[in-house]
């Protein structure tokens, strides 16, 4: 019976994935035809305080795409 239990345990994260995807999709806003995810929502997804996320973005600005406009 243990093998069937372990198969169910391995399958459960896969079933949770669409729920996470739907949650993220709901958090995306359309502002002036751009998809936007607010910093506090993104910080929550990564499990860090918003302040820490903003500091990381400032330190690594060259890694983040800024659209010309």
DAQUIGI-V428378 format. One record per residue. RES is the residue in three letters. PHI is phi in whole degrees, 0 to 359 (999 if undefined). PSI is psi as a letter, one per 20 degrees, with the letter a starting at -180 (999 if undefined). BURIAL is # if it has 9 or more other ideal C-beta (glycine too) atoms within 8 Angstrom, else .. Layout:
BEGIN
RES PHI PSI BURIAL
RES PHI PSI BURIAL
END
This chain:
BEGIN
UNK 999 h .
UNK 299 h .
UNK 296 h .
UNK 290 h .
UNK 296 g .
UNK 292 h .
UNK 294 g .
UNK 294 h .
UNK 297 h .
UNK 289 h .
UNK 281 h .
UNK 299 g .
UNK 297 h .
UNK 295 g .
UNK 292 h .
UNK 286 h .
UNK 304 g .
UNK 299 h .
UNK 295 g .
UNK 296 g .
UNK 299 g .
UNK 294 h .
UNK 297 g .
UNK 295 g #
UNK 301 h .
UNK 292 h .
UNK 277 i #
UNK 282 p #
UNK 254 q .
UNK 257 o .
UNK 234 o .
UNK 50 l .
UNK 64 k .
UNK 237 p .
UNK 279 p .
UNK 230 p .
UNK 240 p #
UNK 295 q .
UNK 300 h .
UNK 292 h .
UNK 290 g #
UNK 294 g #
UNK 299 h #
UNK 297 g .
UNK 298 h .
UNK 275 i .
UNK 75 k .
UNK 233 q .
UNK 295 q .
UNK 304 g #
UNK 302 g .
UNK 294 g #
UNK 298 g #
UNK 297 g #
UNK 298 g .
UNK 296 g .
UNK 296 g #
UNK 297 g .
UNK 291 h .
UNK 239 k .
UNK 305 h .
UNK 293 i .
UNK 275 i .
UNK 256 p .
UNK 283 p .
UNK 245 o .
UNK 294 q .
UNK 289 p .
UNK 187 999 .
END
